Amino acid sequence: YRLERRDPRAVELWIALLPLWSVGGRLSEGRHWWARVRDAELAASDTARARALGGSAVLALHQADYGAAAPAAAEALSLFRALDDRSGLSATLRTLAIVARDQGDFDAARSLAMQAVDMARGLGEPRNLALSLSCHGRVEWFAGEFARSTALHEEGWALIERAGTPMEIVAETLFLAWGAWLDGSPKKAGELFRRALVGARATDDRWLTALAHGGLLRVAGSEGEVDAALAHAISALAICVAIDEKFLGSMTLVGLVDQLPPSAETARLLGSADRLRESVGAYWPVMVATEYRRSLGAARERITPDVLTVAVSAGRATPLDGVLADLERLADERRGRPGDLTTRELEVLRLVAQGLTDREVAARLVVSERTVHAHLRSTYRKLGIKSRSAATRYALEHGYA
């Protein structure tokens, strides 16, 4: 309505809806509406334009669209400088730091993150400083400077805990979990990843939920729980498909393959992971690159060169949703399905057991509530149960929650 009337307040409305699109994983929807707002060339204030450009850069960044994220953030940076808005400058420097980090330019990323930290310290804004320290910590983590990363996250933790939003607290918990994992403390890492998973689900942040599953799959694999690792990978990839997040999907695949015995199938997954990474022009963090090299080396020792080449090529030709379908079939083969449930019925059962309503399940799976009702009726019939509580109990007792 405001767009049709060329009302500049459409920009402010888009900004107000940004948390819904960002936290709820509705990235494509938010970017679609931003394109319409931007193309309308509304006479918005410089402050509104700067905030909107910065927000659009964050949405693009979460889908690893660096070609859109970098210019939007650069334009926002210019506007914030002209406005002498140092809080906005600090936030935009963080976005540009992550763009540079993901594209493998760690020196530029580190410099941008440090500028954000220095600016935030001068502002006396605890939340801003905490987010900037966290950004610097994530840059160092990607670069393989794990001790430095953990120190930065620990410095920011008290500030985040006091001044951050629930989503930001979840994110920082995740980064502390990764630090514990790389420090050789899988038990501590598992506890933090599980706490983060609960928090991410509570805030409906699908990106952070997928990241938590990515950590838990590695912890499960280190404990020999391959089926659990596979289940976490499927949960993460289902989210990546839903929000079109290829980079996180690629890192999830590499982490899973590192937990599985080498085979032609795992070589296919490595091919898929590498192609997904290439498709967004990103570089893996040192930890994931190490996992990839280790898994590829193991495959070369176990598989003949011809079979390996064919498998990797086949994986590179498989889109992300096809990879997810392959993993779901693998999980079905490994454990069988209770009551002959379909893969989608099992997925609905898991979400119901997590306490989601039918509407929330439908939103998570991107289907209608009517479809969810049909899956539940079929599940009740196959399992011989009659209520939601019985379904939840069954899922918990049989390890499907």
Solvent accessible surface area in square Angstrom, and as a share of the most:
residue,aa,sasa,rsa
1,Y,169,0.64
2,R,79,0.29
3,L,28,0.14
4,E,142,0.64
5,R,163,0.59
6,R,142,0.52
7,D,22,0.12
8,P,52,0.33
9,R,139,0.51
10,A,6,0.05
11,V,8,0.05
12,E,97,0.44
13,L,89,0.44
14,W,5,0.02
15,I,16,0.08
16,A,72,0.55
17,L,66,0.33
18,L,35,0.17
19,P,81,0.51
20,L,87,0.43
21,W,9,0.03
22,S,25,0.16
23,V,34,0.20
24,G,6,0.06
25,G,4,0.04
26,R,78,0.29
27,L,4,0.02
28,S,67,0.43
29,E,80,0.36
30,G,0,0.00
31,R,59,0.21
32,H,99,0.44
33,W,92,0.32
34,W,27,0.09
35,A,32,0.25
36,R,108,0.40
37,V,8,0.04
38,R,124,0.45
39,D,96,0.50
40,A,20,0.15
41,E,143,0.64
42,L,19,0.10
43,A,93,0.72
44,A,17,0.13
45,S,67,0.44
46,D,67,0.35
47,T,60,0.35
48,A,6,0.05
49,R,88,0.32
50,A,0,0.00
51,R,130,0.47
52,A,0,0.00
53,L,16,0.08
54,G,15,0.14
55,G,4,0.04
56,S,8,0.05
57,A,0,0.00
58,V,50,0.29
59,L,0,0.00
60,A,2,0.02
61,L,26,0.13
62,H,47,0.21
63,Q,18,0.08
64,A,4,0.03
65,D,51,0.27
66,Y,10,0.04
67,G,65,0.62
68,A,37,0.29
69,A,0,0.00
70,A,33,0.26
71,P,77,0.48
72,A,14,0.11
73,A,0,0.00
74,A,52,0.40
75,E,80,0.36
76,A,0,0.00
77,L,18,0.09
78,S,68,0.44
79,L,25,0.12
80,F,10,0.04
81,R,140,0.51
82,A,90,0.69
83,L,67,0.34
84,D,101,0.52
85,D,44,0.23
86,R,134,0.49
87,S,41,0.26
88,G,10,0.10
89,L,13,0.07
90,S,0,0.00
91,A,40,0.31
92,T,4,0.02
93,L,3,0.02
94,R,35,0.13
95,T,12,0.07
96,L,25,0.13
97,A,0,0.00
98,I,14,0.07
99,V,7,0.04
100,A,15,0.12
101,R,24,0.09
102,D,7,0.03
103,Q,79,0.35
104,G,28,0.27
105,D,72,0.37
106,F,51,0.21
107,D,108,0.56
108,A,36,0.28
109,A,0,0.00
110,R,63,0.23
111,S,53,0.34
112,L,36,0.18
113,A,0,0.00
114,M,93,0.41
115,Q,78,0.35
116,A,0,0.00
117,V,10,0.06
118,D,96,0.50
119,M,54,0.24
120,A,1,0.01
121,R,119,0.44
122,G,69,0.66
123,L,55,0.27
124,G,63,0.61
125,E,64,0.28
126,P,53,0.33
127,R,105,0.38
128,N,13,0.07
129,L,27,0.13
130,A,0,0.00
131,L,30,0.15
132,S,0,0.00
133,L,1,0.00
134,S,3,0.02
135,C,0,0.00
136,H,8,0.04
137,G,0,0.00
138,R,60,0.22
139,V,0,0.00
140,E,6,0.03
141,W,33,0.11
142,F,9,0.04
143,A,21,0.16
144,G,22,0.21
145,E,89,0.40
146,F,58,0.24
147,A,87,0.67
148,R,120,0.44
149,S,2,0.02
150,T,37,0.22
151,A,49,0.38
152,L,5,0.03
153,H,4,0.02
154,E,102,0.46
155,E,80,0.36
156,G,1,0.01
157,W,55,0.19
158,A,61,0.47
159,L,32,0.16
160,I,1,0.00
161,E,101,0.45
162,R,164,0.60
163,A,38,0.30
164,G,17,0.17
165,T,53,0.31
166,P,93,0.59
167,M,60,0.27
168,E,15,0.07
169,I,52,0.27
170,V,11,0.07
171,A,16,0.12
172,E,2,0.01
173,T,4,0.02
174,L,0,0.00
175,F,26,0.11
176,L,31,0.15
177,A,0,0.00
178,W,14,0.05
179,G,7,0.07
180,A,8,0.06
181,W,50,0.18
182,L,51,0.26
183,D,116,0.60
184,G,59,0.57
185,S,38,0.24
186,P,53,0.33
187,K,153,0.65
188,K,116,0.49
189,A,0,0.00
190,G,0,0.00
191,E,86,0.39
192,L,16,0.08
193,F,0,0.00
194,R,121,0.44
195,R,142,0.52
196,A,1,0.01
197,L,15,0.07
198,V,102,0.58
199,G,18,0.17
200,A,0,0.00
201,R,65,0.24
202,A,87,0.67
203,T,35,0.20
204,D,59,0.31
205,D,7,0.04
206,R,23,0.08
207,W,56,0.19
208,L,6,0.03
209,T,4,0.02
210,A,0,0.00
211,L,20,0.10
212,A,0,0.00
213,H,10,0.05
214,G,3,0.03
215,G,0,0.00
216,L,8,0.04
217,L,0,0.00
218,R,6,0.02
219,V,5,0.03
220,A,7,0.06
221,G,14,0.13
222,S,64,0.42
223,E,103,0.46
224,G,58,0.56
225,E,90,0.40
226,V,32,0.18
227,D,63,0.33
228,A,35,0.27
229,A,0,0.00
230,L,2,0.01
231,A,28,0.22
232,H,40,0.18
233,A,0,0.00
234,I,13,0.07
235,S,34,0.22
236,A,0,0.00
237,L,0,0.00
238,A,23,0.18
239,I,11,0.06
240,C,0,0.00
241,V,51,0.30
242,A,41,0.32
243,I,4,0.02
244,D,65,0.33
245,E,7,0.03
246,K,66,0.28
247,F,9,0.04
248,L,6,0.03
249,G,0,0.00
250,S,0,0.00
251,M,26,0.12
252,T,1,0.01
253,L,0,0.00
254,V,0,0.00
255,G,0,0.00
256,L,0,0.00
257,V,5,0.03
258,D,37,0.19
259,Q,33,0.15
260,L,22,0.11
261,P,89,0.56
262,P,28,0.18
263,S,42,0.27
264,A,44,0.34
265,E,61,0.28
266,T,6,0.04
267,A,0,0.00
268,R,72,0.26
269,L,4,0.02
270,L,1,0.01
271,G,1,0.01
272,S,3,0.02
273,A,0,0.00
274,D,22,0.12
275,R,102,0.37
276,L,11,0.05
277,R,45,0.16
278,E,69,0.31
279,S,53,0.34
280,V,25,0.14
281,G,42,0.40
282,A,1,0.01
283,Y,125,0.47
284,W,24,0.08
285,P,0,0.00
286,V,55,0.32
287,M,13,0.06
288,V,2,0.01
289,A,23,0.18
290,T,52,0.30
291,E,7,0.03
292,Y,35,0.13
293,R,150,0.55
294,R,133,0.48
295,S,10,0.06
296,L,26,0.13
297,G,28,0.27
298,A,36,0.28
299,A,1,0.01
300,R,154,0.56
301,E,157,0.70
302,R,159,0.58
303,I,19,0.10
304,T,82,0.47
305,P,107,0.67
306,D,112,0.58
307,V,72,0.42
308,L,19,0.10
309,T,86,0.50
310,V,103,0.59
311,A,7,0.05
312,V,35,0.20
313,S,60,0.39
314,A,36,0.28
315,G,1,0.01
316,R,83,0.30
317,A,84,0.65
318,T,26,0.15
319,P,84,0.53
320,L,15,0.08
321,D,82,0.43
322,G,21,0.20
323,V,2,0.01
324,L,21,0.10
325,A,35,0.27
326,D,24,0.13
327,L,1,0.00
328,E,29,0.13
329,R,133,0.48
330,L,41,0.20
331,A,4,0.03
332,D,19,0.10
333,E,136,0.61
334,R,117,0.43
335,R,77,0.28
336,G,36,0.35
337,R,98,0.36
338,P,18,0.11
339,G,40,0.38
340,D,101,0.52
341,L,0,0.00
342,T,61,0.35
343,T,35,0.20
344,R,87,0.32
345,E,9,0.04
346,L,1,0.01
347,E,21,0.09
348,V,0,0.00
349,L,0,0.00
350,R,34,0.13
351,L,15,0.07
352,V,3,0.02
353,A,15,0.11
354,Q,54,0.24
355,G,61,0.58
356,L,19,0.09
357,T,72,0.42
358,D,28,0.14
359,R,171,0.63
360,E,85,0.38
361,V,0,0.00
362,A,7,0.05
363,A,54,0.42
364,R,34,0.12
365,L,21,0.11
366,V,105,0.60
367,V,46,0.27
368,S,62,0.40
369,E,62,0.28
370,R,195,0.71
371,T,49,0.29
372,V,0,0.00
373,H,71,0.32
374,A,43,0.34
375,H,38,0.17
376,L,11,0.05
377,R,152,0.55
378,S,22,0.14
379,T,0,0.00
380,Y,43,0.16
381,R,171,0.62
382,K,60,0.26
383,L,30,0.15
384,G,68,0.65
385,I,31,0.16
386,K,192,0.82
387,S,47,0.30
388,R,85,0.31
389,S,75,0.48
390,A,15,0.12
391,A,0,0.00
392,T,34,0.20
393,R,134,0.49
394,Y,43,0.16
395,A,0,0.00
396,L,110,0.55
397,E,124,0.56
398,H,96,0.43
399,G,66,0.64
400,Y,27,0.10
401,A,58,0.45
